[in-house]
Every structure is written in C-alpha cells, then in structure tokens.
C-alpha cells in the first residue's frame, strides 16, 4: 500500500530543523508535539481529574487531562481518560510508569494515544526534487516538518510520484493538508493529491512500548562503537551499539543505535543532554522496523526517525 509508509527503499530522507515557535497561542507549533498524549484505561468510575493530576504531574508537565464522563451515571467517568504531556519523552516515561500500575486500587492500562501527523502526497511531477518539496512545505508548515521522504526511481534523478511527510503535530499537519488540498495549489505546475498516510506498523503503541534502543544522530566522524557505548553507559547497562557500514562512494552516515538492557535507561537517555566534545547529539527512541525492511548493515532491527 503506497499510503502505508514503512521506510521504503528508494526514499530520499530530509529532516528539518527544530520548528520556530511564535508568541501566538493559536499557532499550531505552540501545541505539544505528536506522541505526547497517553490513553489510560480501566479507571475506577469514581476517579476525578484531580486524582489523575496527582498521579501524572510527578512524571512531567501535564498540559491537559480529558476524563470522559458518562451522563447516564450521575457524572461518573466512563473508565478511561487521555492525558496530554508537554513532550513525547515525558509521555513515554508515563507509559513506562503507569502501565499495569494501580490507581485508586485498580490496575490500569496505559498506552500511547494514536494521532495523525503524517501525510501522503501523490501526483508529484516526476522531475520535482526534494528541495522543491521542502521549499513548498516550509511555506505551508512554517518549519513544522520533521521529515520528508520523496520516493525515488533507483539509479535515476526522477522520483516515483509520491512522498511521505511527518509533521511536528496533528495541528500542523492538518493546516498543511488543507492548504495543499486547495484546487489552485500546485508544485511545478501540477496539482497534487494529499491524504493522511496510514500508520506504519512499527509505530503502533504496543510495539513502541517495548523499545529499549535509542537512535543517535550527529555523531562525529570516526566515532567507534566503543566510544558510542561509553557515552551512554551512564544511563544503564548497554547490551550493544550499532553503527552503519560505510559503503564505497556513499556520503558518511553520522548516526547509530544504542541498545540498552532496560527500557527505562533508553527513556532516560532521551530526556538528558548528551554531548560529544562540543557537539550536542540528537537522541530519540528508535523505531522497530518490519522484518522485511530491516537493514542488514545495521544488524539491529531498528530504524531512525526519532520522535
């Protein structure tokens, strides 16, 4: 399925810089990032928002709590709630802390709330480059693009007519979708088609909740596996590290993966600042790849795209 992105071969990845936020509270970039909201199920029906705030606030900054009420039961809740945190890292820590824990004497289930933040763009002019698309996306998303994958014909400079874009959050993605869906919106004089991309199997909450590895980007040239391991051992026991194999004729790949024994160590690594010399590393939870998409040169069964 073209609309189901799995890190397909032939993609040209493009990762944008951090979004520039404004002072406007209605600016979509001022809303929390995607993957920062959790689902709490199996709650006692007598629980109120203050109870959840008391449980969640020690984990990290809470932006919003939505406790659904059942009008047929005198205002008692429906047994589930959604909690929005300020960052995705805090949400991951909340899942680690709260899943299968007890709140008011009852064991609860805690998972990541699925949200839409990826778009599928089709009918792209075959001569359009990733720079053409990036320029367009910068205009419609104001720096809120996390990654752009333009699918390319192997061995050529022509694309395959479609791309996948990941945005900072749902609000930014929805704004971009509406703007690019206008009848007069074109890229290289061609009207494009824009729809929500189907979720990638590896991003499902039940898969992400078991990840114990982090994706590390921005490594200095010549970084060895031993040096990478030493940088992250302070967070917990490191089982192994993997670096991409440098292939002849290809540009240097400045990323790697650190595989911890415990998930809590991986979450902690994402929350802290790690520097290599004067360089601040970009760290995020790794994403498990489907079996057929795994890169033998990495040997770990994980993909990047942090966040």
RAJO-V61118 format. One record per residue. RES is the residue in three letters. PHI is phi in whole degrees, -180 to 180 (none if undefined). Layout:
BEGIN
res,phi
RES,PHI
RES,PHI
END
This chain:
BEGIN
res,phi
UNK,none
UNK,-61
UNK,-79
UNK,-103
UNK,-82
UNK,-131
UNK,70
UNK,-60
UNK,-63
UNK,95
UNK,-89
UNK,-105
UNK,-76
UNK,-142
UNK,-106
UNK,-84
UNK,-78
UNK,-59
UNK,-65
UNK,-94
UNK,-91
UNK,-107
UNK,-87
UNK,-78
UNK,-63
UNK,-88
UNK,-64
UNK,-55
UNK,-71
UNK,-88
UNK,-84
UNK,-60
UNK,-71
UNK,-62
UNK,65
UNK,-115
UNK,-118
UNK,-114
UNK,-109
UNK,-115
UNK,-119
UNK,80
UNK,-74
UNK,-61
UNK,-68
UNK,-92
UNK,-67
UNK,-118
UNK,-59
UNK,-61
UNK,-64
UNK,-70
UNK,-64
UNK,-64
UNK,-79
UNK,-87
UNK,-59
UNK,-65
UNK,-77
UNK,171
UNK,-66
UNK,-96
UNK,-92
UNK,-158
UNK,-123
UNK,-118
UNK,-104
UNK,-73
UNK,-99
UNK,-105
UNK,-64
UNK,-82
UNK,-126
UNK,55
UNK,85
UNK,-68
UNK,-76
UNK,-89
UNK,95
UNK,-152
UNK,-154
UNK,-121
UNK,-123
UNK,-99
UNK,-101
UNK,-73
UNK,-134
UNK,-71
UNK,-66
UNK,-67
UNK,-61
UNK,-64
UNK,-67
UNK,-64
UNK,-63
UNK,-60
UNK,-81
UNK,-96
UNK,-62
UNK,67
UNK,-90
UNK,-108
UNK,-123
UNK,55
UNK,82
UNK,-128
UNK,-70
UNK,-119
UNK,-108
UNK,-130
UNK,-137
UNK,-77
UNK,-77
UNK,-69
UNK,-145
UNK,-97
UNK,-148
UNK,-118
UNK,-119
UNK,-102
UNK,-113
UNK,-118
UNK,59
UNK,-78
UNK,-57
UNK,-65
UNK,-94
UNK,-67
UNK,-104
UNK,-65
UNK,-66
UNK,-61
UNK,-69
UNK,-63
UNK,-62
UNK,-64
UNK,-67
UNK,-61
UNK,-72
UNK,-90
UNK,-117
UNK,50
UNK,83
UNK,-91
UNK,-92
UNK,-88
UNK,-159
UNK,-133
UNK,-118
UNK,-96
UNK,-76
UNK,-111
UNK,-73
UNK,-54
UNK,76
UNK,-133
UNK,-98
UNK,-99
UNK,-86
UNK,-95
UNK,93
UNK,-153
UNK,-150
UNK,-123
UNK,-129
UNK,-107
UNK,-111
UNK,-60
UNK,-158
UNK,-63
UNK,-63
UNK,-66
UNK,-63
UNK,-66
UNK,-62
UNK,-65
UNK,-62
UNK,-66
UNK,-65
UNK,-79
UNK,-87
UNK,-62
UNK,-57
UNK,-96
UNK,-85
UNK,-139
UNK,-123
UNK,54
UNK,65
UNK,-128
UNK,-73
UNK,-102
UNK,-111
UNK,-132
UNK,-141
UNK,-70
UNK,-79
UNK,-72
UNK,-60
UNK,-78
UNK,-54
UNK,-72
UNK,-95
UNK,-64
UNK,-52
UNK,-66
UNK,-82
UNK,-65
UNK,-67
UNK,-102
UNK,-70
UNK,-121
UNK,-118
UNK,-121
UNK,-99
UNK,-118
UNK,-119
UNK,97
UNK,-68
UNK,-70
UNK,-62
UNK,87
UNK,-61
UNK,-98
UNK,-62
UNK,-66
UNK,-66
UNK,-66
UNK,-62
UNK,-62
UNK,-65
UNK,-111
UNK,-65
UNK,-67
UNK,-89
UNK,156
UNK,-65
UNK,-97
UNK,-78
UNK,-168
UNK,-128
UNK,-132
UNK,-122
UNK,-67
UNK,-74
UNK,-77
UNK,-93
UNK,-56
UNK,84
UNK,-104
UNK,-65
UNK,-63
UNK,-105
UNK,-98
UNK,-136
UNK,-163
UNK,-130
UNK,-117
UNK,-107
UNK,-93
UNK,-76
UNK,-120
UNK,-63
UNK,-58
UNK,-67
UNK,-65
UNK,-63
UNK,-63
UNK,-62
UNK,-72
UNK,-88
UNK,-102
UNK,-90
UNK,-119
UNK,-118
UNK,-116
UNK,69
UNK,-96
UNK,-99
UNK,-85
UNK,-82
UNK,-96
UNK,-123
UNK,-151
UNK,-65
UNK,-72
UNK,-116
UNK,-63
UNK,-95
UNK,-59
UNK,-50
UNK,-76
UNK,-100
UNK,-68
UNK,-95
UNK,-61
UNK,-70
UNK,-97
UNK,70
UNK,-118
UNK,72
UNK,-129
UNK,-122
UNK,-84
UNK,62
UNK,-52
UNK,110
END
